[in-house]
Amino acid sequence: MHAPARGARTAGGFTLMEVLVALGVLSVSLFVLVSAHYSAMNLVVEGMDEADRRMLLESAVGRAEVAVMTGNLSGGGEFGAAHEGFSWSFEAVPAGTDEMVPLYQVTATLTTPDDTQSLDFFVFNNTESESAGGGELTGESSIKRGAAGRGAGASGAMEGMGARGSSRGSGGSSSRDSSSRGRSGGMFSGGSR
């Protein structure tokens, strides 16, 4: 019988060196996966914080827009206990040379515990020309009813503005009627004339 050569394996198992190499590869792989997960979680938290800040800034823009419409050209406030340390302010200046067009450039600012963000926008305030100095929001619409308001249908109102379309007949009403009536929105506010 042959005696096994020196250094040759006689049993089918792993050596200590093979086990240590396998554990090293496994630990490096686990470290990479955990750090990637941690980075992804940080990105999610940062994204949520940025979304909250954007929402608060847009809220400040809305509040500033209403304040300018009521005649206040500067102001500010806080967001309450839910957003401790967050405050907003705005400053509006006339942005036009034509007195018949009351256009204001508004800068809304959000102040957080970490930084300050601001947003510039324009507000068209036609309440100055319609009200006699009250500077109040009345809740009444300043939309003037045209042909669509008298029952001519959406196509009648659009034809009055130069658009061509198929006629629905008088008294026809559809969900498209409201789109033919003037509507304000976006960054330029105020009712239609």
C-alpha positions as CSV (number, residue, x, y, z in Angstrom):
1,M,0.0,0.0,0.0
2,H,1.0,3.4,-0.7
3,A,1.5,5.9,2.0
4,P,0.0,9.4,1.2
5,A,2.6,11.9,0.1
6,R,3.4,14.6,2.4
7,G,1.2,17.8,1.9
8,A,-1.5,15.9,-0.1
9,R,-5.1,15.9,1.1
10,T,-6.5,12.7,2.4
11,A,-10.0,14.0,3.5
12,G,-12.5,16.0,1.4
13,G,-12.8,19.3,3.3
14,F,-11.9,23.0,3.2
15,T,-8.7,24.3,4.6
16,L,-8.6,27.2,7.0
17,M,-7.3,29.5,4.3
18,E,-10.2,28.7,2.0
19,V,-12.7,29.4,4.7
20,L,-11.0,32.7,5.6
21,V,-11.0,33.9,2.0
22,A,-14.7,33.0,1.6
23,L,-15.6,34.9,4.7
24,G,-13.6,37.9,3.5
25,V,-15.4,38.0,0.2
26,L,-18.7,37.6,1.9
27,S,-18.0,40.5,4.4
28,V,-16.9,42.8,1.6
29,S,-20.1,42.0,-0.4
30,L,-22.2,42.6,2.7
31,F,-20.4,45.9,3.4
32,V,-21.1,47.1,-0.1
33,L,-24.8,46.2,0.1
34,V,-25.3,47.8,3.5
35,S,-23.6,51.1,2.4
36,A,-25.7,51.2,-0.8
37,H,-28.8,50.7,1.3
38,Y,-27.7,53.5,3.7
39,S,-27.0,55.8,0.8
40,A,-30.4,55.1,-0.7
41,M,-32.1,55.8,2.6
42,N,-30.3,59.1,2.9
43,L,-31.4,60.1,-0.6
44,V,-35.0,59.3,0.4
45,V,-34.8,61.4,3.5
46,E,-33.2,64.3,1.6
47,G,-35.9,64.1,-1.1
48,M,-38.6,64.2,1.5
49,D,-37.1,67.2,3.2
50,E,-36.7,69.0,-0.1
51,A,-40.3,68.2,-1.0
52,D,-41.5,69.6,2.4
53,R,-39.4,72.8,1.8
54,R,-40.8,73.2,-1.7
55,M,-44.4,72.7,-0.3
56,L,-43.8,75.4,2.4
57,L,-42.3,77.8,-0.2
58,E,-45.3,77.3,-2.5
59,S,-47.5,77.9,0.5
60,A,-45.6,81.2,1.2
61,V,-46.1,82.1,-2.5
62,G,-49.8,81.6,-2.2
63,R,-50.0,83.6,1.0
64,A,-48.0,86.4,-0.6
65,E,-50.2,86.4,-3.7
66,V,-53.3,86.8,-1.6
67,A,-51.7,89.6,0.5
68,V,-50.7,91.5,-2.7
69,M,-54.2,91.2,-4.0
70,T,-55.5,92.7,-0.7
71,G,-53.0,95.6,-1.0
72,N,-50.2,94.5,1.4
73,L,-46.8,94.7,-0.3
74,S,-44.8,93.1,2.4
75,G,-45.4,90.7,5.3
76,G,-44.5,87.3,6.7
77,G,-45.2,84.8,9.4
78,E,-44.5,81.3,10.8
79,F,-45.8,77.9,9.9
80,G,-46.7,76.9,13.4
81,A,-45.7,74.0,15.7
82,A,-45.7,71.4,12.9
83,H,-42.8,73.2,11.3
84,E,-40.9,74.7,14.2
85,G,-38.2,77.2,13.1
86,F,-39.6,77.7,9.6
87,S,-40.9,81.1,8.7
88,W,-41.9,82.9,5.5
89,S,-41.8,86.5,4.3
90,F,-42.5,88.4,1.1
91,E,-41.7,91.7,-0.5
92,A,-43.6,93.1,-3.6
93,V,-42.6,96.0,-5.8
94,P,-44.4,97.5,-8.8
95,A,-42.9,96.0,-11.9
96,G,-44.1,98.2,-14.7
97,T,-44.3,101.7,-16.0
98,D,-47.9,101.6,-17.1
99,E,-50.2,102.6,-14.3
100,M,-53.2,100.9,-16.0
101,V,-51.5,97.5,-15.6
102,P,-50.9,96.9,-11.8
103,L,-48.1,94.3,-12.1
104,Y,-46.0,93.5,-9.1
105,Q,-42.7,91.5,-8.8
106,V,-42.9,89.5,-5.6
107,T,-40.0,87.8,-3.8
108,A,-41.3,85.1,-1.4
109,T,-38.7,83.8,1.1
110,L,-38.7,80.6,3.2
111,T,-36.3,80.7,6.2
112,T,-35.4,77.3,7.7
113,P,-33.1,76.4,10.6
114,D,-30.5,75.4,8.0
115,D,-30.8,77.9,5.1
116,T,-33.0,80.4,3.2
117,Q,-34.7,79.8,-0.1
118,S,-36.5,82.4,-2.2
119,L,-38.7,82.5,-5.3
120,D,-39.4,85.5,-7.5
121,F,-42.7,85.7,-9.4
122,F,-45.2,88.3,-10.8
123,V,-48.7,89.1,-9.7
124,F,-51.2,91.0,-11.8
125,N,-53.6,92.7,-9.4
126,N,-56.7,94.0,-11.2
127,T,-58.6,94.5,-8.0
128,E,-57.1,98.0,-7.7
129,S,-58.8,99.2,-10.8
130,E,-62.1,97.5,-9.9
131,S,-62.5,98.5,-6.3
132,A,-62.4,102.0,-4.9
133,G,-59.5,101.6,-2.5
134,G,-61.0,98.9,-0.2
135,G,-58.2,96.5,-0.8
136,E,-60.4,93.6,0.3
137,L,-61.1,90.2,-1.1
138,T,-64.9,90.1,-1.6
139,G,-65.3,86.5,-2.7
140,E,-67.1,87.5,-5.8
141,S,-65.9,86.5,-9.2
142,S,-64.7,89.2,-11.5
143,I,-65.2,87.0,-14.6
144,K,-67.5,88.7,-17.1
145,R,-70.1,86.3,-18.6
146,G,-69.9,86.3,-22.4
147,A,-71.9,84.4,-24.9
148,A,-71.3,81.2,-23.0
149,G,-73.0,82.6,-19.9
150,R,-76.1,83.5,-22.0
151,G,-76.6,79.9,-23.2
152,A,-75.0,80.1,-26.6
153,G,-72.8,77.1,-25.7
154,A,-69.0,76.8,-25.8
155,S,-68.8,77.1,-29.6
156,G,-70.6,80.5,-29.6
157,A,-68.2,82.0,-27.1
158,M,-65.2,80.6,-29.0
159,E,-66.5,81.9,-32.3
160,G,-66.8,85.3,-30.7
161,M,-63.1,85.2,-29.9
162,G,-62.2,84.3,-33.5
163,A,-62.1,80.5,-33.2
164,R,-64.1,78.3,-35.6
165,G,-65.8,75.1,-34.5
166,S,-69.0,73.1,-34.9
167,S,-72.1,74.7,-33.6
168,R,-74.1,72.9,-30.8
169,G,-77.1,75.1,-31.1
170,S,-78.5,77.5,-28.5
171,G,-78.9,76.3,-25.0
172,G,-76.4,73.5,-25.4
173,S,-74.2,73.1,-22.4
174,S,-71.3,70.8,-21.8
175,S,-68.4,70.4,-19.5
176,R,-66.4,72.4,-22.0
177,D,-68.5,75.6,-21.2
178,S,-66.3,76.4,-18.3
179,S,-63.2,76.4,-20.4
180,S,-64.6,79.1,-22.7
181,R,-65.1,81.5,-19.7
182,G,-62.1,83.5,-18.6
183,R,-60.1,82.0,-15.8
184,S,-57.1,83.2,-13.9
185,G,-54.4,81.0,-12.4
186,G,-50.7,80.2,-12.4
187,M,-48.2,82.9,-11.5
188,F,-50.3,85.7,-12.9
189,S,-53.3,86.2,-10.7
190,G,-56.5,88.2,-10.7
191,G,-59.8,87.8,-12.5
192,S,-60.4,88.1,-16.2
193,R,-61.9,91.3,-17.5
